[in-house]
Structures are given as C-alpha cells and as structure tokens.
C-alpha cells in the first residue's frame, strides 16, 4: 500500500517514469527527496535525456558522488561531489528541480556495481545489457583542484570536474592572479591549470631575500613568542584571540605540513589540542597563536607575518 501511495504522489508531480521499479527498498529514497531545491556549483558531471532513477544510479556507481540534482522538464541530471551538509551555502531553492542524497538509496540499484571498490576519482562501468557480473573501474574526474592559492568557491554555471570538462576558478584573498582562471580536466585525470596565484606574503619575504619563518625547536618557538608576538600583539590577543596570531611558513601538502621555504617536513611541532583539523577542508596554512601554540587556518586570513633570513 505504501508503495502505491508513493507512486500516486510521483505521478501527480510527473516525476516517476518507471512505476514497475518501485519496491519497498526504494520507499526511503523517494520519501527523502527535496522538491524545489538543488545543490549549486558542486558538479561532477551532467547527463541529458535520463530518468531520475538513472540519475541516482549514476551517482551510486561514481565513488566521489554524494548527491544529485534532477530537472524533469529536460530530463537533466547533475551529480555532485558534496551534499547539503557539507555545502550548506550552496543548497538553493530552485523551481522545477529536485535534490536527493546518495545515502538515501539502496546500493542494489547499482546492480553488479553495488559492491565495487573503485578509487575516489573513478566510477564503476558495467554493460547493463549483459548478464556478466564483472565490472571495470574507469577514471571519472580530476578531483577538487588543490593548487596552492586557488579558490574554487566561485564556480560558474556549466562548470564540472569530470573528464574533458572545464571549470573557472580565481585566486584566494591575499594572492595575485595571472592567467585566465580556466581549468580543463584532461582525459588523464589531471587538471590543466591556466592560472597562477602568487602569495603576496611570500612574495614580500622573497623581495627581502627571505622566506616565511620555519620553526625547528621549542627554543625557537619560545623566542618568536617572547620577542615578536608578545611585544606587538599582546593587547590584541587580550581583546580578540581569533585575530591573535602570525603567519609562519607551514603549508599543507598531501595530508601533512611542510615548510614552504625549504620544502622540509615538519620535525618539531607545537599544535594546539585537536589541531591541525583542516576545518571545512580549507585550512592549508599555519599560524602561531599568542600562547605559542600552532593552528591551521585558511590561507586567505589577514594576519601579520614573520620573514626569516639567513645572515652570513
């Protein structure tokens, strides 16, 4: 009875194309659909002339996919690499669209690909007209651009990260841009970057024949706090701890941190408790707080900075 009620609802809104596919396993997915909404500018790929269930299936076989947008008027599907929770500010009201999340649908919809184990930038491919249960893992996208200083928050309509697609980016605050800002996802799964972002802070240090400070010991860390932070930022630190900090040369790289000047991995560390946490997936730089402990922050945060120079 519940399945019939769901079918009646979907027929009324002219969304459901294949009533025979409705089973008790699909009830949860249909009940969780959000009408009149879409997730904007977080697109993996787009598909025209497909049914809603085919759109969901495409998400289920694409490792990076977390949600879908679907527009019935054009039978148009968008697969997304984020969802409402991870990109709240991109979840918009849009007439004619519906939004649904991957986790609301049974994996069995993916058929032989239900148990696939493809990499993050791959998708499962199976010939749906074959009884063969074998499948292949093929490249699906170039991933989220992670080049230092690049800001992907301002993607344009039609941008996507799938193979042979393109997207538009800009440089984050605090960086100077050259190039068109247009990225192309090559068939190799690598981005062709047509943008260069120059860190103004690093550029200033380099103009002084120096580099952002690298801290190699507790003694050096204490010296920076007592000689540089306390004399200049003590009052500010009492008023606003969030603004109390200075840039040093730590930068996130492949899941860890390196010193940008020398390219060395960090040996001595003095992170605050539960740091570095890469909050929001966007904290790629390092600050030293007023108490001498370290914190990872967005590279666009406006802070004083310490240049280090070797004197011979």
C-alpha positions in Angstrom: 0.0 0.0 0.0 2.8 2.4 0.9 4.5 1.8 -2.5 1.2 2.6 -4.3 0.9 5.8 -2.4 4.4 6.9 -3.4 3.6 6.0 -7.0 0.5 8.1 -6.9 2.4 11.1 -5.5 5.1 10.8 -8.1 2.6 10.6 -11.0 0.9 13.7 -9.7 4.1 15.7 -9.9 5.0 14.0 -13.2 8.4 12.8 -11.9 8.4 9.0 -11.9 8.8 7.3 -15.3 9.0 3.6 -14.4 6.4 2.5 -11.8 7.5 -1.1 -12.1 10.8 -0.2 -10.4 9.1 0.8 -7.2 9.8 -1.7 -4.4 9.9 -1.4 -0.6 13.7 -0.8 -0.8 13.0 2.5 -2.7 10.4 3.9 -0.4 13.0 5.6 1.8 14.7 7.3 -1.1 11.5 8.7 -2.5 10.4 9.9 0.9 13.6 11.8 1.4 13.6 13.7 -2.0 13.6 17.5 -1.6 11.5 19.3 -4.1 12.3 22.8 -5.4 15.9 22.6 -4.4 19.3 21.9 -5.9 22.9 22.0 -4.8 24.7 24.7 -6.9 28.2 24.7 -8.3 29.4 21.4 -6.9 29.1 19.3 -10.1 31.0 16.2 -11.0 29.2 15.7 -14.4 25.9 16.3 -16.2 23.6 14.0 -18.2 20.7 14.7 -20.6 17.8 12.5 -21.6 18.0 10.3 -18.5 15.3 9.3 -16.0 15.5 10.2 -12.3 16.4 6.7 -11.3 19.2 6.5 -13.9 20.5 9.8 -12.4 20.6 8.2 -8.9 22.3 5.1 -10.3 24.9 7.2 -11.9 25.7 8.7 -8.5 25.8 5.2 -6.9 28.5 4.0 -9.4 30.6 7.2 -9.1 32.8 7.0 -6.0 33.0 10.7 -5.4 29.3 11.4 -5.8 27.3 12.4 -2.7 24.1 13.8 -4.1 22.1 14.6 -7.3 20.1 17.4 -8.8 17.4 16.5 -11.4 15.2 18.7 -13.6 12.2 16.8 -15.1 11.5 19.5 -17.7 14.6 18.5 -19.6 15.3 15.0 -18.1 18.6 16.6 -16.9 20.8 15.1 -14.2 23.7 16.6 -12.2 25.9 14.5 -10.0 27.5 16.4 -7.1 30.7 15.9 -5.1 29.2 17.5 -2.0 25.8 17.4 -0.3 23.5 19.7 1.7 25.5 19.1 4.9 29.0 19.8 3.5 27.9 22.8 1.3 25.1 24.4 3.2 25.6 27.8 1.5 25.2 26.2 -2.0 21.9 24.5 -1.2 19.4 26.7 -3.0 15.7 26.9 -3.8 15.2 26.3 -7.5 11.7 25.8 -9.1 11.4 22.6 -11.1 14.4 20.9 -9.5 14.6 18.0 -7.1 17.5 17.1 -4.8 18.4 13.7 -3.4 21.3 12.3 -1.5 23.3 9.1 -2.3 22.8 7.6 1.2 19.0 7.6 0.8 19.1 4.9 -1.9 19.8 1.2 -1.7 23.2 0.2 -3.2 21.4 -2.6 -5.0 20.3 -0.1 -7.6 23.8 -0.1 -9.0 23.4 -3.8 -10.0 26.8 -5.6 -10.4 28.5 -2.3 -9.3 26.9 -2.5 -5.9 30.0 -4.0 -4.4 32.6 -2.1 -6.4 35.8 -0.8 -4.8 36.9 1.9 -7.2 39.2 4.8 -6.2 37.9 8.2 -5.3 38.4 9.6 -8.9 36.9 6.5 -10.6 33.5 5.1 -11.4 32.2 1.6 -11.9 31.3 0.6 -15.5 29.2 -2.4 -16.4 27.3 -3.3 -19.5 23.7 -3.2 -18.3 22.6 -5.4 -21.2 24.9 -8.2 -20.2 24.3 -10.9 -17.6 28.0 -10.8 -16.8 28.7 -9.7 -13.2 32.1 -8.3 -14.0 32.8 -4.6 -14.0 35.6 -2.1 -14.6 36.8 0.9 -12.7 37.4 3.8 -15.0 38.5 7.4 -14.5 35.6 9.7 -13.7 37.1 13.1 -12.8 40.1 15.2 -11.9 39.1 15.8 -8.3 38.9 19.1 -6.5 41.6 21.5 -7.6 44.1 21.8 -4.8 46.8 24.1 -6.2 48.1 26.5 -3.6 46.1 29.8 -3.6 43.3 28.6 -5.9 39.8 29.3 -4.7 37.1 27.0 -6.1 34.1 28.7 -4.4 33.1 30.8 -7.4 32.4 28.1 -10.0 30.2 29.2 -12.9 27.1 27.6 -14.4 28.2 24.6 -16.5 31.4 24.0 -14.6 32.2 20.4 -13.7 35.2 18.3 -12.6 34.6 15.3 -14.9 37.0 14.2 -17.6 37.0 16.7 -20.6 35.0 19.3 -18.6 36.2 22.7 -17.5 35.7 25.0 -14.6 36.5 28.6 -13.6 38.4 29.5 -10.5 40.1 32.5 -9.0 42.9 33.2 -6.6 42.1 33.4 -2.9 42.3 36.7 -1.0 46.0 37.6 -0.4 47.1 36.2 -3.8 47.8 38.0 -7.1 46.3 36.3 -10.2 47.7 35.8 -13.6 46.1 33.7 -16.3 42.5 33.1 -17.4 41.4 31.2 -14.4 40.1 28.4 -16.6 40.9 24.8 -15.7 40.5 21.8 -18.1 40.2 18.3 -16.8 42.3 16.2 -19.1 41.5 12.6 -20.0 44.5 11.5 -17.9 42.6 12.7 -14.8 44.9 15.7 -14.3 44.0 19.4 -14.3 45.4 21.7 -16.9 45.9 24.9 -14.8 45.6 28.1 -16.7 46.0 30.3 -13.6 48.9 31.2 -11.4 48.3 32.6 -7.8 51.2 34.4 -6.2 51.2 34.6 -2.4 51.7 38.3 -1.6 53.2 37.4 1.8 55.7 35.0 0.4 56.4 37.5 -2.4 57.2 40.2 0.1 59.5 37.9 2.1 61.3 36.9 -1.1 61.7 40.5 -2.1 63.8 40.8 1.1 65.8 37.7 0.2 64.0 35.9 3.0 61.2 33.3 3.4 58.3 32.7 5.8 59.7 31.6 9.2 60.4 27.9 9.8 60.4 26.7 13.4 62.7 23.8 14.3 62.7 23.7 18.1 60.8 24.6 21.2 63.5 27.2 22.0 63.0 28.9 18.6 59.2 28.8 19.2 59.6 30.5 22.6 61.8 33.1 21.1 59.3 34.0 18.5 56.6 34.3 21.1 58.6 36.4 23.6 60.4 38.7 21.1 57.9 39.1 18.3 54.4 38.1 19.3 54.2 39.4 22.9 55.7 42.9 22.2 53.5 43.6 19.2 50.3 41.6 19.7 49.8 41.3 23.5 46.9 43.9 23.6 45.2 42.5 20.6 45.4 39.0 22.0 43.6 40.1 25.1 40.8 41.6 23.0 40.3 39.0 20.2 42.0 35.7 20.3 40.8 34.9 16.7 43.0 37.8 15.3 45.9 37.0 17.6 48.4 35.1 15.5 51.2 35.4 13.0 51.9 33.6 9.7 54.8 31.3 9.5 55.9 29.1 6.6 53.9 25.9 7.3 51.7 24.7 4.4 49.5 21.6 4.0 50.9 19.1 1.5 49.5 15.6 0.8 47.7 15.4 4.1 50.7 16.7 6.2 52.6 20.0 6.6 55.8 21.2 5.1 57.9 24.3 5.4 57.4 26.3 2.2 60.9 27.8 2.1 62.9 24.6 2.3 60.2 22.1 1.4 61.1 20.1 4.5 58.6 18.1 6.5 57.9 19.4 10.0 60.1 17.7 12.6 59.3 19.8 15.7 55.6 20.7 16.2 53.6 22.6 18.8 50.0 22.2 17.6 47.0 23.3 19.7 44.9 20.4 21.0 42.8 18.8 18.2 44.8 20.7 15.6 45.5 20.7 12.7 41.9 19.8 11.8 41.6 21.2 8.3 38.2 22.7 9.2 35.9 22.7 6.2 38.7 21.2 4.1 40.1 24.7 3.5 42.8 25.3 6.2 46.0 24.9 4.3 48.3 27.4 6.1 49.7 27.8 9.6 49.7 30.5 12.3 51.4 30.7 15.6 48.9 31.9 18.3 49.6 34.3 21.1 50.3 31.5 23.5 52.9 30.0 21.1 50.7 27.1 20.0 50.1 26.4 16.3 46.9 26.3 14.4 45.9 25.6 10.8 43.9 28.3 9.1 42.7 29.5 5.7 45.5 30.9 3.6 43.3 34.0 3.0 43.2 35.1 6.6 44.7 38.5 7.2 47.5 38.3 9.7 51.0 39.8 10.4 53.8 37.5 9.2 57.3 36.7 10.1 60.1 36.5 7.5 63.3 34.6 8.2 66.6 35.4 6.6 69.9 33.6 6.8 72.7 36.1 7.6 76.2 35.1 6.6 
